[in-house]
């Protein structure tokens, strides 16, 4: 029986070491190469509760991200990342196993856009944010109770706090708790309104709360931003003449719904109904945007005291009540015509069935 020579043994050993090194280098490259999770387009991964490697692979699969299960399990075991925290994570930026898995394990999230719209109410605000964040709508709405920690700390009612939810697009972490979310949005109001417009606020005939109240009415009334200074000027003209504000949005707020106002609605006895109570209402009726606030600080100077809606969604402005009556009658005729057209269309559809 012949034995391999020393040269053959050394060659075999060298070959074994070379293969082992190549395998190690390949595995090392898979762990730390930034191309490991390179996808064709950005994919967002949401983790709702702590999960393991198998559940993580299932989430990849549901998102259409192709990744070898055995390799994922191997990489997680080698690197020591086996459990992953709730959060929002972005896939598609040439991440390595090491970077990506460690981010998930430590809860290092990628922030996302949170959009706050103007002219809404607390329930709608809460529902929309709950769809953009890992928080339920009830916990968000609870921040606007008069007795919430943030309202008490700021010395605001819940309505006043909500009116300061400045419309904008915010970068936030998905798992941010509701109180921190509200504080973040309030800071934006403080910086962009209280700080940047401090001189104009100081020179205004209204204090900040009154400015926000007036701006909330303007926000609800105006469908087009370019009308906001004119509408603001009209309401200020009424206040300066000791007239009732007679703002339709305050009636709708008092009624608790948005619909066409009926004649009897104007007599609805409620503190916010400016058809029967003088001055501004006790609080804001929605969250105004910056344009509405600026419109109150810089109202258009004119002699208009009345306005009526137009079919185009704008307003026709009048100086006298007689002019206003004529404009109102035109608007009522248009409304009646729309009802007639709708009724005839419905009758025609029913006849064709």
Phi and psi in degrees as a GROMACS rama.xvg file:
@    title "Ramachandran Plot"
@    xaxis  label "Phi"
@    yaxis  label "Psi"
@TYPE xy
-96.8823  145.382  UNK-2
-107.572  149.304  UNK-3
-63.5507  144.884  UNK-4
-70.7388  165.744  UNK-5
-59.33  -38.0922  UNK-6
-63.7718  -41.9361  UNK-7
-66.1324  -38.2941  UNK-8
-65.16  -44.4688  UNK-9
-65.3983  -36.4369  UNK-10
-64.6799  -43.8377  UNK-11
-64.2497  -40.5203  UNK-12
-64.3764  -42.7256  UNK-13
-63.1559  -40.7206  UNK-14
-63.4458  -42.3506  UNK-15
-63.0578  -44.0117  UNK-16
-64.8458  -38.497  UNK-17
-64.039  -46.9341  UNK-18
-61.9442  -43.8925  UNK-19
-61.1244  -40.7635  UNK-20
-65.9418  -39.6555  UNK-21
-66.4409  -40.6384  UNK-22
-63.7214  -44.4354  UNK-23
-62.3278  -43.4122  UNK-24
-63.6149  -39.6678  UNK-25
-64.339  -45.6834  UNK-26
-65.3373  -42.2842  UNK-27
-60.7651  -41.4645  UNK-28
-63.8517  -38.3049  UNK-29
-65.9102  -32.9976  UNK-30
-74.043  -38.972  UNK-31
-115.156  -3.73724  UNK-32
-69.9616  133.118  UNK-33
-70.8887  -8.04138  UNK-34
-91.3895  1.45445  UNK-35
-58.986  -45.1499  UNK-36
-112.45  33.6446  UNK-37
-75.0956  113.07  UNK-38
-107.616  163.049  UNK-39
-68.1558  -31.7967  UNK-40
-143.924  159.796  UNK-41
-65.9217  133.887  UNK-42
-124.149  137.359  UNK-43
-103.66  126.36  UNK-44
-105.58  123.695  UNK-45
-108.943  126.722  UNK-46
-112.479  119.607  UNK-47
-89.5643  -23.8529  UNK-48
-150.974  165.905  UNK-49
-60.2756  132.563  UNK-50
-134.495  165.037  UNK-51
-102.773  -170.148  UNK-52
-65.8867  -40.2057  UNK-53
-63.2436  -44.5661  UNK-54
-65.7103  -34.438  UNK-55
-64.4355  -42.4692  UNK-56
-62.4581  -38.9833  UNK-57
-62.8865  -37.1854  UNK-58
-67.1282  -41.8544  UNK-59
-56.5708  -45.3565  UNK-60
-62.7596  -40.9482  UNK-61
-67.4544  -24.1527  UNK-62
-89.6129  -2.19438  UNK-63
79.4084  18.6422  UNK-64
-93.6868  116.393  UNK-65
-82.1845  120.534  UNK-66
-149.128  136.007  UNK-67
-68.4732  122.418  UNK-68
-60.9766  -48.0026  UNK-69
-62.5895  -38.5441  UNK-70
-67.644  -38.0547  UNK-71
-63.1997  -44.7817  UNK-72
-62.9553  -41.2094  UNK-73
-63.027  -47.242  UNK-74
-62.4763  -43.5206  UNK-75
-63.5073  -37.8923  UNK-76
-70.2982  -43.6781  UNK-77
-63.2124  -43.4754  UNK-78
-81.8575  -15.7335  UNK-79
85.3402  14.8772  UNK-80
-106.394  100.024  UNK-81
-118.742  -14.3554  UNK-82
-129.817  139.223  UNK-83
-129.501  142.154  UNK-84
-90.6941  155.825  UNK-85
-59.5927  147.221  UNK-86
161.611  179.803  UNK-87
-111.266  122.036  UNK-88
-130.181  138.637  UNK-89
-100.459  133.266  UNK-90
-113.203  134.436  UNK-91
130.644  18.4346  UNK-92
-121.992  40.6294  UNK-93
53.6229  60.0713  UNK-94
-94.1422  145.533  UNK-95
-87.6201  163.451  UNK-96
-56.4682  -44.6302  UNK-97
-60.3504  -48.6929  UNK-98
-66.3068  -48.112  UNK-99
-67.5634  -49.3765  UNK-100
-65.3046  -36.9305  UNK-101
-67.6073  -35.2482  UNK-102
-63.4248  -44.3426  UNK-103
-66.4387  -39.2258  UNK-104
-69.6534  -34.2611  UNK-105
-94.1991  -3.48227  UNK-106
74.8045  29.6253  UNK-107
-85.5507  97.5533  UNK-108
-88.3031  166.861  UNK-109
-102.298  125.09  UNK-110
-67.2752  154.857  UNK-111
-128.151  170.173  UNK-112
-76.9517  133.318  UNK-113
-121.536  118.586  UNK-114
-102.061  127.405  UNK-115
-111.024  121.971  UNK-116
-93.6715  159.451  UNK-117
-94.2096  163.532  UNK-118
68.6238  29.1525  UNK-119
-115.42  -175.999  UNK-120
-120.362  177.931  UNK-121
-61.6748  -45.5769  UNK-122
-59.8383  -43.3724  UNK-123
-66.5606  -44.4929  UNK-124
-55.0276  -48.0936  UNK-125
-65.8396  -41.549  UNK-126
-65.3132  -43.3246  UNK-127
-67.1675  -40.6008  UNK-128
-68.7149  -33.8644  UNK-129
-65.8583  -24.1934  UNK-130
-82.1071  -14.9418  UNK-131
-105.115  -12.6435  UNK-132
-131.717  166.438  UNK-133
-88.9456  64.6487  UNK-134
-150.862  144.997  UNK-135
-85.226  155.295  UNK-136
-63.2971  -33.6739  UNK-137
-64.6414  -40.328  UNK-138
-70.2339  -29.4973  UNK-139
-72.6864  -46.739  UNK-140
-60.92  -31.2994  UNK-141
-63.7549  -21.0476  UNK-142
-68.9746  -16.0544  UNK-143
-104.321  17.2479  UNK-144
-75.5226  147.162  UNK-145
-58.7616  -24.5484  UNK-146
-99.633  7.84047  UNK-147
-67.2368  155.032  UNK-148
-57.4833  -43.8321  UNK-149
-70.8861  -38.1834  UNK-150
-64.9011  -43.7546  UNK-151
-65.6576  -40.217  UNK-152
-63.3248  -39.6983  UNK-153
-86.9662  -8.25097  UNK-154
69.6218  35.7023  UNK-155
-120.565  152.863  UNK-156
-74.9751  167.001  UNK-157
-60.5017  -38.9254  UNK-158
-65.1402  -41.9571  UNK-159
-65.462  -38.3715  UNK-160
-65.4789  -44.9885  UNK-161
-62.5504  -38.1754  UNK-162
-63.2797  -15.5931  UNK-163
-95.8312  10.7945  UNK-164
-79.8212  82.9271  UNK-165
-65.1506  123.645  UNK-166
-59.8082  129.928  UNK-167
-177.2  175.928  UNK-168
-106.693  122.079  UNK-169
-112.452  146.786  UNK-170
-94.1557  117.686  UNK-171
-140.284  157.451  UNK-172
-81.8589  140.792  UNK-173
-59.2771  -34.1355  UNK-174
-93.8387  12.1634  UNK-175
-57.6051  136.541  UNK-176
-76.9047  154.642  UNK-177
-54.8936  -39.1782  UNK-178
-63.9764  -42.3036  UNK-179
-66.1028  -33.99  UNK-180
-63.244  -48.3831  UNK-181
-63.6896  -40.2261  UNK-182
-62.9044  -39.7917  UNK-183
-62.1834  -44.2967  UNK-184
-69.1917  -38.8539  UNK-185
-62.4639  -38.22  UNK-186
-60.8679  -35.9439  UNK-187
-63.5838  -42.8216  UNK-188
-61.3615  -45.2302  UNK-189
-61.0492  -42.2064  UNK-190
-73.5454  -46.3293  UNK-191
-83.9479  -25.3459  UNK-192
-106.92  -62.5693  UNK-193
-62.7275  -41.0139  UNK-194
-85.7972  -51.19  UNK-195
-73.3407  -27.0793  UNK-196
-109.56  22.2449  UNK-197
-60.9135  -37.2845  UNK-198
-67.7249  -43.3709  UNK-199
-66.4481  -36.3632  UNK-200
-64.8648  -41.9756  UNK-201
-63.8855  -33.1107  UNK-202
-86.233  -7.77927  UNK-203
-75.1474  154.748  UNK-204
-76.6623  -9.61814  UNK-205
-108.288  151.158  UNK-206
-82.8868  176.15  UNK-207
-60.6035  -42.5029  UNK-208
-61.3981  -41.6389  UNK-209
-67.0684  -36.4476  UNK-210
-61.3492  -44.0087  UNK-211
-66.5997  -40.0281  UNK-212
-61.3548  -49.9831  UNK-213
-61.7043  -42.7246  UNK-214
-62.8703  -34.8485  UNK-215
-65.9748  -35.0799  UNK-216
-69.4528  -43.5736  UNK-217
-60.8399  -42.2165  UNK-218
-58.6582  -45.1437  UNK-219
-71.1157  -34.6085  UNK-220
-75.0415  -38.9972  UNK-221
-94.3582  125.627  UNK-222
-91.981  -17.1606  UNK-223
-122.712  126.51  UNK-224
-60.6595  -31.9351  UNK-225
-68.3696  -14.365  UNK-226
-87.483  -12.4469  UNK-227
-60.1364  -45.1641  UNK-228
-61.9166  -35.5565  UNK-229
-69.6569  -41.9786  UNK-230
-65.0362  -41.6104  UNK-231
-59.8527  -44.3431  UNK-232
-62.2738  -36.5781  UNK-233
-64.3831  -47.3453  UNK-234
-64.2633  -37.9292  UNK-235
-66.9411  -37.7395  UNK-236
-59.0478  -41.4207  UNK-237
-64.5374  -44.7006  UNK-238
-63.5106  -40.1907  UNK-239
-66.8782  -23.6098  UNK-240
-98.7697  11.1654  UNK-241
58.2611  30.3481  UNK-242
-85.9475  159.466  UNK-243
-65.5058  142.308  UNK-244
-64.3619  -37.8873  UNK-245
47.4826  54.1039  UNK-246
-96.4732  116.123  UNK-247
-54.4585  -38.4855  UNK-248
-58.2799  -30.817  UNK-249
-70.3116  -29.53  UNK-250
-68.4705  -45.7123  UNK-251
-62.7335  -39.2252  UNK-252
-62.1716  -42.7909  UNK-253
-62.6202  -38.5594  UNK-254
-73.6131  -23.3902  UNK-255
80.5822  21.5041  UNK-256
-156.223  159.109  UNK-257
-109.343  113.345  UNK-258
-161.334  179.268  UNK-259
-68.6996  131.91  UNK-260
-78.0298  133.127  UNK-261
-93.9501  160.371  UNK-262
-57.7437  -40.6831  UNK-263
-69.384  -20.0872  UNK-264
-63.8286  -31.0409  UNK-265
-65.501  -19.0914  UNK-266
-96.803  3.88617  UNK-267
-64.8698  119.114  UNK-268
-79.9429  107.432  UNK-269
-154.351  142.411  UNK-270
-55.7674  -25.557  UNK-271
-89.8751  -6.68771  UNK-272
-78.2438  102.78  UNK-273
-79.652  5.5778  UNK-274
-84.789  -18.6026  UNK-275
-123.894  -11.9363  UNK-276
-119.058  131.16  UNK-277
-74.7251  157.232  UNK-278
76.8881  -167.287  UNK-279
-74.3395  154.914  UNK-280
-67.0568  167.033  UNK-281
-62.6613  -24.767  UNK-282
-154.941  177.405  UNK-283
-71.3538  156.887  UNK-284
-110.104  -7.41396  UNK-285
-166.411  -176.589  UNK-286
-100.015  109.182  UNK-287
-78.4688  154.865  UNK-288
-87.8133  178.335  UNK-289
-64.3297  -34.3626  UNK-290
-62.8397  -38.8803  UNK-291
-68.222  -39.4165  UNK-292
-65.9463  -43.2629  UNK-293
-65.2754  -32.0127  UNK-294
-64.7048  -34.7821  UNK-295
-72.8166  -36.0347  UNK-296
-75.5672  -26.7711  UNK-297
-131.184  64.9303  UNK-298
-69.7471  151.024  UNK-299
-72.7995  134.576  UNK-300
-88.4804  120.52  UNK-301
-160.395  -177.281  UNK-302
-109.195  13.7201  UNK-303
-72.4034  138.974  UNK-304
-124.116  -11.7879  UNK-305
-136.483  153.295  UNK-306
-152.039  153.933  UNK-307
-142.8  146.953  UNK-308
-66.6972  157.236  UNK-309
-121.461  162.116  UNK-310
-59.7179  -23.2211  UNK-311
-81.8133  -2.13304  UNK-312
88.4885  6.69981  UNK-313
-102.197  -159.624  UNK-314
-132.959  150.639  UNK-315
-103.619  127.869  UNK-316
-104.475  140.748  UNK-317
-133.08  150.321  UNK-318
-92.1688  -31.2323  UNK-319
-119.209  160.148  UNK-320
-67.357  -34.3076  UNK-321
-62.2563  -43.8846  UNK-322
-60.9742  -39.7071  UNK-323
-65.1196  -39.2705  UNK-324
-61.3247  -41.8804  UNK-325
-63.461  -44.3742  UNK-326
-65.0241  -40.0219  UNK-327
-64.132  -38.7853  UNK-328
-66.0741  -37.4253  UNK-329
-61.5998  -42.6844  UNK-330
-64.9918  -42.4278  UNK-331
-64.8209  -38.0674  UNK-332
-63.3193  -40.6145  UNK-333
-64.6634  -42.5754  UNK-334
-61.2901  -45.5664  UNK-335
-60.2938  -38.8481  UNK-336
-64.9305  -38.9591  UNK-337
-64.8961  -41.3678  UNK-338
-61.5356  -41.1302  UNK-339
-63.4179  -45.1236  UNK-340
-62.6261  -42.9533  UNK-341
-64.4004  -39.17  UNK-342
-66.2022  -43.4364  UNK-343
-65.8893  -36.8463  UNK-344
-65.9862  -41.3036  UNK-345
-64.8425  -41.5093  UNK-346
-64.4168  -39.4617  UNK-347
-66.5686  -39.3947  UNK-348
-66.043  -41.2753  UNK-349
-65.7696  -36.5297  UNK-350
-68.5727  -29.8035  UNK-351
-82.4625  -5.80483  UNK-352
